Amino acid sequence: MTFFLRWLAPRWGGLIGALSLLASASAMAHPHGWIDISVRVLTDDEGRVTGLHQTWQMDPFYSLVVFDELQRVEGATLDEGLDQLGGEIRNNLASQGYFTEVRVDGEPLPLNEVSEYTAMRRDNRLTFIFILPFASTPALSGSTLTYQVYDPTYYLEVVHEAEDDAPSDNALVLRAMPECELTVLPADPDPEKVMEASLLDADESGEPELGRYFAETGQVVCP
């Protein structure tokens, strides 16, 4: 079952069937689609990091299929479908740590549950926006924060929003502390991992956490 299928509520049986057919007809090698993300690092008035505001834009092909099928659901508007889909996305991601790992000075930062989220149609793409709060809020001053967002199965590739083959100005933002240096570090997977991913069929999974090897790293260094 694809990443998108796991997001869908039981009500959307027609959509699940359509996406299943598309998945079986897709290219054999992983990944089979992508998500463009942008991240805003959230801080409080004392300079402590409190969470990540994430915006995920699904690739145009999957977005088109999702919108088309949601509009075919009898007795429901597109907005109603998106509202229910947003809840399913949130619930399924919650069981997988929201596909996000965060560290401060190399130590894992525990996450809290997401309560603020929405799914919408933006620029004809399915867009999921949410605030991922942290369970602890360390000071950023004198620290380095890093995060990775990735699909562990690597069915979908997660990349930062880009312009001209480089991260866009909106890819990683920290407005409250302009003295911090923000960088999106590209993935550098071992050639063996690239080969492993290329040999996987649509219904196969590689080793656990295969997606980690292909994950970009957001880095925030504060003096």
C-alpha positions as CSV (number, residue, x, y, z in Angstrom):
1,M,0.0,0.0,0.0
2,T,1.4,3.4,-1.0
3,F,2.1,6.3,1.4
4,F,-0.9,8.1,0.0
5,L,-3.2,5.1,0.4
6,R,-2.3,4.9,4.1
7,W,-3.5,8.4,4.5
8,L,-7.0,7.8,3.2
9,A,-10.1,7.3,5.3
10,P,-12.2,4.1,4.8
11,R,-14.9,6.3,3.3
12,W,-12.9,6.9,0.2
13,G,-13.0,3.4,-1.2
14,G,-13.1,4.6,-4.9
15,L,-10.1,6.7,-4.4
16,I,-8.1,3.9,-2.8
17,G,-9.0,1.6,-5.7
18,A,-7.9,4.2,-8.3
19,L,-4.6,4.9,-6.6
20,S,-3.9,1.2,-6.2
21,L,-4.2,0.8,-10.0
22,L,-2.0,3.8,-10.6
23,A,0.6,2.4,-8.2
24,S,0.7,-0.9,-9.9
25,A,1.3,0.9,-13.3
26,S,4.0,3.2,-12.0
27,A,7.7,2.9,-12.6
28,M,9.3,0.0,-10.8
29,A,12.1,1.8,-9.0
30,H,11.7,3.8,-5.8
31,P,10.8,6.6,-5.3
32,H,7.4,6.7,-7.1
33,G,6.6,10.3,-6.4
34,W,7.8,13.2,-4.3
35,I,6.8,15.8,-1.7
36,D,8.1,19.4,-1.7
37,I,8.5,20.7,1.8
38,S,9.2,24.1,3.4
39,V,9.9,24.5,7.1
40,R,9.7,27.4,9.5
41,V,11.5,27.0,12.8
42,L,9.3,28.3,15.6
43,T,10.8,30.0,18.8
44,D,9.3,31.7,21.8
45,D,10.2,35.2,23.2
46,E,13.1,33.7,25.1
47,G,14.8,32.2,22.0
48,R,13.8,28.6,22.8
49,V,12.8,26.4,19.9
50,T,9.2,25.3,20.2
51,G,8.4,23.4,17.0
52,L,8.5,23.2,13.2
53,H,5.8,24.7,10.9
54,Q,5.8,22.4,7.9
55,T,4.2,22.7,4.5
56,W,4.1,19.6,2.3
57,Q,3.1,19.9,-1.3
58,M,2.4,16.5,-3.0
59,D,3.6,16.0,-6.5
60,P,1.2,17.2,-9.3
61,F,0.3,13.7,-10.6
62,Y,-0.9,12.3,-7.2
63,S,-2.6,15.7,-6.4
64,L,-4.6,15.5,-9.7
65,V,-5.8,12.0,-8.9
66,V,-6.7,12.8,-5.3
67,F,-8.7,15.9,-6.3
68,D,-10.5,14.1,-9.1
69,E,-11.6,11.2,-7.0
70,L,-12.6,13.4,-4.0
71,Q,-14.8,15.4,-6.3
72,R,-16.5,12.1,-7.4
73,V,-17.6,11.2,-3.9
74,E,-21.3,11.5,-3.7
75,G,-22.8,13.7,-1.1
76,A,-19.5,15.4,-0.2
77,T,-17.8,18.6,-1.3
78,L,-14.1,18.9,-2.1
79,D,-13.6,20.9,1.1
80,E,-15.3,18.3,3.2
81,G,-13.2,15.6,1.6
82,L,-10.0,17.6,2.2
83,D,-11.0,18.1,5.8
84,Q,-11.5,14.4,6.4
85,L,-8.3,13.6,4.4
86,G,-6.3,16.1,6.6
87,G,-7.4,14.3,9.7
88,E,-6.4,10.9,8.3
89,I,-3.0,12.3,7.2
90,R,-2.4,13.6,10.7
91,N,-3.5,10.4,12.4
92,N,-1.4,8.1,10.2
93,L,1.7,10.4,10.5
94,A,1.3,10.4,14.3
95,S,2.0,6.7,14.5
96,Q,5.2,7.2,12.5
97,G,6.6,10.2,14.3
98,Y,5.3,12.6,11.6
99,F,8.2,11.3,9.4
100,T,10.4,13.9,11.2
101,E,13.5,13.5,13.3
102,V,15.0,16.5,15.1
103,R,18.2,16.9,17.0
104,V,19.8,19.7,19.1
105,D,23.6,19.4,19.4
106,G,23.3,15.8,18.3
107,E,20.7,14.8,20.9
108,P,17.2,13.7,19.8
109,L,14.5,16.2,20.5
110,P,11.2,14.6,21.6
111,L,8.0,15.5,19.7
112,N,4.6,16.4,20.9
113,E,1.3,15.6,19.2
114,V,0.1,17.7,16.2
115,S,-3.2,19.5,16.9
116,E,-2.9,22.3,14.3
117,Y,-3.1,21.1,10.7
118,T,-5.0,21.6,7.5
119,A,-5.2,20.0,4.0
120,M,-6.0,22.2,1.1
121,R,-5.7,22.7,-2.6
122,R,-2.9,25.2,-3.4
123,D,-1.6,25.8,-6.9
124,N,-3.4,22.7,-8.0
125,R,-1.4,20.6,-5.6
126,L,-2.6,18.7,-2.5
127,T,-1.0,20.6,0.4
128,F,-0.8,19.6,4.0
129,I,0.3,22.2,6.6
130,F,0.9,21.5,10.2
131,I,2.7,22.6,13.3
132,L,4.9,19.9,14.9
133,P,5.5,21.0,18.5
134,F,8.4,19.8,20.6
135,A,8.1,18.2,24.0
136,S,11.1,20.1,25.3
137,T,12.2,23.6,24.3
138,P,15.9,24.1,24.5
139,A,17.5,27.5,23.8
140,L,18.9,27.9,20.3
141,S,21.6,30.3,21.2
142,G,25.0,28.6,21.0
143,S,23.3,25.4,19.6
144,T,22.9,23.5,16.4
145,L,19.5,22.2,15.4
146,T,19.2,19.6,12.6
147,Y,16.1,17.8,11.2
148,Q,15.3,15.3,8.6
149,V,11.8,14.6,7.0
150,Y,11.5,11.4,5.1
151,D,9.3,8.5,4.2
152,P,11.0,5.5,5.8
153,T,10.0,3.2,2.9
154,Y,11.3,5.7,0.3
155,Y,8.2,5.1,-1.7
156,L,8.1,8.9,-1.9
157,E,11.0,11.2,-1.9
158,V,10.8,14.3,0.4
159,V,12.8,17.3,-0.8
160,H,12.9,21.0,0.2
161,E,11.2,23.5,-2.1
162,A,13.7,24.5,-4.7
163,E,14.3,27.1,-7.4
164,D,17.0,26.7,-10.1
165,D,18.2,23.4,-8.5
166,A,18.8,25.1,-5.1
167,P,16.7,25.4,-2.0
168,S,14.3,28.3,-2.3
169,D,14.3,31.2,0.2
170,N,11.2,29.7,1.8
171,A,12.6,26.2,2.1
172,L,14.0,26.8,5.6
173,V,13.1,30.0,7.6
174,L,13.8,31.3,11.1
175,R,12.4,34.8,11.3
176,A,12.9,35.5,15.0
177,M,16.7,35.0,15.1
178,P,18.3,36.4,12.0
179,E,21.8,35.8,13.4
180,C,21.4,32.1,12.9
181,E,22.8,30.4,9.8
182,L,20.3,28.3,7.9
183,T,21.4,25.5,5.5
184,V,19.7,22.7,3.6
185,L,22.3,19.9,3.3
186,P,21.8,17.5,0.3
187,A,21.5,13.8,0.8
188,D,24.6,11.8,-0.1
189,P,23.5,8.1,-0.2
190,D,25.9,5.3,-0.7
191,P,25.8,3.9,-4.2
192,E,24.7,0.5,-2.8
193,K,21.6,2.2,-1.3
194,V,20.8,3.8,-4.6
195,M,21.1,0.4,-6.3
196,E,18.9,-1.2,-3.6
197,A,16.2,1.4,-4.1
198,S,16.3,1.1,-7.9
199,L,15.7,-2.6,-7.7
200,L,12.5,-2.4,-5.6
201,D,9.2,-3.1,-7.2
202,A,6.1,-1.0,-6.4
203,D,4.9,-3.4,-3.7
204,E,8.3,-4.1,-2.2
205,S,10.0,-2.4,0.8
206,G,13.7,-2.2,1.3
207,E,15.5,-2.4,4.7
208,P,13.9,-0.5,7.5
209,E,14.5,3.3,7.3
210,L,15.7,3.1,3.7
211,G,14.4,6.6,3.2
212,R,16.8,8.0,5.8
213,Y,19.8,7.6,3.4
214,F,18.1,9.8,0.8
215,A,16.9,12.5,3.3
216,E,18.0,16.1,3.1
217,T,19.1,17.7,6.4
218,G,17.9,21.1,7.5
219,Q,20.5,22.7,9.7
220,V,20.2,25.8,12.0
221,V,23.5,27.1,13.6
222,C,23.1,29.8,16.1
223,P,26.0,31.8,17.6
